[in-house]
Amino acid sequence: MTTCPNCRCPLEVKLIYASDSSYESSSTDNVGELLEEAEGRDQMSEWAEKFIGELRERYDKYGERIRMSPKQMSILAKIARGTR
């Protein structure tokens, strides 16, 4: 069980597979498609470029087995659609 390093309370950690559709976006999205859309964007913040770059490295290593939190999937979808 994962615990908080400060107070030692138990933490609940949830991860999803890239092919899991339980995040807040369309169920037809997958990480590979979203990464391609995001990488095709002309204007991104420095933070978004770093996020996408690190995610691309992990995706190249793990493919569709990459693990991402629902929040990460949501951020990726927003960047890919140009809404972040």
C-alpha positions in Angstrom: 0.0 0.0 0.0 1.3 3.4 -0.9 1.4 6.0 1.9 1.9 9.7 2.2 5.5 10.5 2.9 4.5 13.3 5.3 1.6 11.9 7.4 1.8 8.1 6.5 -1.9 8.0 5.6 -2.7 5.4 3.0 -3.0 6.8 -0.6 -5.2 5.4 -3.4 -3.3 5.4 -6.7 -5.2 4.8 -9.9 -3.5 4.1 -13.3 -5.1 3.3 -16.6 -3.8 1.8 -19.8 -3.7 4.0 -22.8 -6.4 1.9 -24.4 -8.7 2.4 -21.4 -11.6 4.7 -22.2 -12.5 5.6 -18.6 -10.9 9.0 -18.8 -12.8 12.2 -19.5 -12.5 12.2 -23.3 -13.9 10.4 -26.2 -13.6 6.6 -26.0 -12.1 6.5 -29.6 -8.9 8.3 -28.5 -5.7 6.5 -27.9 -2.3 7.8 -26.8 -0.6 7.3 -30.2 -3.2 9.3 -32.1 -3.3 12.0 -29.4 0.5 12.3 -29.4 0.5 12.7 -33.2 -2.1 15.4 -33.0 -0.3 17.2 -30.2 3.1 17.0 -32.0 1.5 18.5 -35.1 0.5 21.7 -33.1 2.5 24.8 -34.1 2.2 26.7 -30.9 2.6 25.1 -27.5 3.8 26.3 -24.2 7.2 25.2 -23.0 5.6 23.1 -20.4 3.3 21.4 -22.9 6.3 20.7 -25.2 8.2 19.1 -22.3 5.1 17.0 -21.3 4.6 15.8 -24.9 8.3 15.0 -25.3 8.5 12.9 -22.1 5.3 11.2 -23.0 6.6 10.4 -26.5 9.7 8.8 -25.0 7.6 6.6 -22.7 5.2 5.7 -25.5 8.1 4.7 -27.8 9.3 2.4 -25.0 6.0 0.9 -23.9 3.6 1.4 -26.8 -0.1 1.0 -26.0 0.9 -0.7 -22.7 2.0 2.8 -21.4 0.4 3.6 -18.0 -1.1 7.0 -17.5 -3.4 8.6 -14.9 -6.8 9.9 -16.0 -5.5 13.4 -15.5 -2.5 12.8 -17.8 -4.9 11.5 -20.5 -7.1 14.5 -20.0 -4.2 16.9 -20.4 -2.9 15.1 -23.5 -6.4 15.3 -25.1 -6.6 19.0 -24.3 -3.1 19.7 -25.8 -3.9 17.6 -28.9 -7.1 19.5 -29.4 -5.4 22.9 -28.8 -7.5 23.7 -25.8 -4.6 23.9 -23.3 
